[in-house]
Amino acid sequence: MTNDPVQTRYPLTQGVNPWLVTASVMLPTFMEVLDTAIASVALPYIAGSLSASNSEATWVLTSYLVANAVILPASNWFARRFGRKRFLLTCVIIFTVASFFCGAAPSMAVILLARIVQGAGGGALQPLSQSILLESFPPAKRAAAMAAYALGIVVAPVLGPTLGGWLTDTYSWRYAFYINVPVGVLAVIMISRFVHDPPYIKNAKVSAFDNIGFGLLIVWTGCLQVVLDKGQEDDWFGAIWVRWAVAALVVALVLWVWHSWTKPEGLVDLHVLKDRNFRAGCFMIAMLGMAIYITISMLPLFYQEVLGYTAFNAGLVVGPRGIGSFIGSPVVGFLASRFDQRKLLCGGFLGFAICSYIFSVVNLGIGPFTLLVPIIFTGFTLSFVFVPLATITVATIPNREMGNATGLFNMLRNIGGSVGISIATTALVRRAALHQNDLSAHLTPATAMLQQRSATLGAYLAHHMSAASARGGSFGLVYNFLQQQSVLLSYVDIFRWTAVLAFFCAGAVWLFKKQPKHAAPPPGAH
């Protein structure tokens, strides 16, 4: 027994105020999530600066996501082997140094290599931070802690496009990576000072590294990301390489699941899926990843492609979502201990679904403030989704299994997001073509509306060019308007599908088993 009053007051964090631990682990999480969003804005500038095509520049995102996805489920083994605090510090340092080399890269090859190293360092930041945070608070206070942690997860993707656009336009795309350096230095200082390993980590007996499981994980996650990123360009299964990649993906995934199930002491222990709430939570986080990343990626793109906004202005328009998150996180933290969290989660998904449907009721005449209220409310509702979901999912998981569980949980969120973005991107292209064909069917040369519009535009253009050129130019303007309307309708479809997915998730919430109020900690908890 210790007589230290500070140690007695905060036994789970060895005398450190748990809110200082929260701030310490939220910094690297915020940095990692922010970097994912901020780099996407700079892609066209990276391509131009490094003499690469836009298609080649997308590998800046893909290489990072592949390395990130591989490390996520493996983070628990590395934390047990080297100590969680030491491994977290190492990851932050790797991520920070790699960020500097990304910004200083003189060629595409160098930046791709730096992004792979950066993804490897960033992959473990979220599960490590989440497991440290959850173990720093007793079960009754975990919802409030997750509310604070949610600010890093929910707000960072919102600030990313705005900050990235401003840095790129004002200075250079390189500062989108340099900005990680001071944040990383501060994170290293705070983690060194306030984070400590629990006894079960210090005394853990770790098995040999699971080379087979790690190799299979690399194969199936790598194939998945490459197919998702490049499949649309080559007409998916119309390309032979896509069929072979999918075959390799399926075989490697089946073997990885079988290996991880029969060898629980390996890299990933899938037996944690026997827990009903964790199993339901993994399904829900994958669905949430699809829904939230579709919205985060498609809404700014809608303002840029359809309405002609710059990247910075589009980021400013969607930025108020962060205001909703700041408001919602403390509110849900207060309510979580007083209400059935399944009700809060269901309400969050319903609110998100309504906002997604409102996004689908758009036209070419909307202004920058037309969707302000639903954008803010989206951030508010996402707080009511993320906090209860993360809390319920691990509520019955023992502390010594927390690292394994959070690694798997975060991996499925990233995979869901990748699948969602890929589906939305494909739908954007194909639905636009479909809508263009449908609209064109009603615009024949004999159509009175077409003749009237063409005559009006021709009369206007005749003041600036010859009559013959004005006639052809009028049809060109009509065709451009037709294309714009087709793209608009494809965005409408995507937002409506996202609303349907969110409504489905609201019903699936009741797959969770209700947790008794003031339930005892799970076995193995401190």
Secondary structure, DSSP 8 states (H G I E B T S, - for coil): ----HHHHHSGGGTTS-HHHHHHHHHHHHHHHHHHHHHHHHTHHHHHHHTT--HHHHTHHHHHHHHHHHHHHHHHHHHHHHH-HHHHHHHHHHHHHHHHHHHHH-SSHHHHHHHHHHHHHHHTTHHHHHHHHHHHHS-GGGHHHHHHHHHHHHHHHHHHHHHHHHHHHHHT-TTHHHHTHHHHHHHHHHHHHHH----HHHHT-------HHHHHHHHHHHHHHHHHHHHTGGGTGGGSHHHHHHHHHHHHHHHHHHHHHHH-TTSS--GGGGGSHHHHHHHHHHHHHHHHHHHHHHHHHHHHHHTT---HHHHHHHHTTHHHHHHHHHHHHHHHTTTS-HHHHHHHHHHHHHHHHHHHHS--TT--TTTTHHHHHHHHHHHHHHHHHHHHHHTTTS-GGGHHHHHHHHHHHHHHHHHHHHHHHHHHHHHHHHHHHHHHHTT--TT-HHHHHHHHHHHHHHTTTS-HHHHHHHHHHHHHHHHHHHHHHHHHHHHHHHHHHHHHHHHHHGGGS----TT----TT--
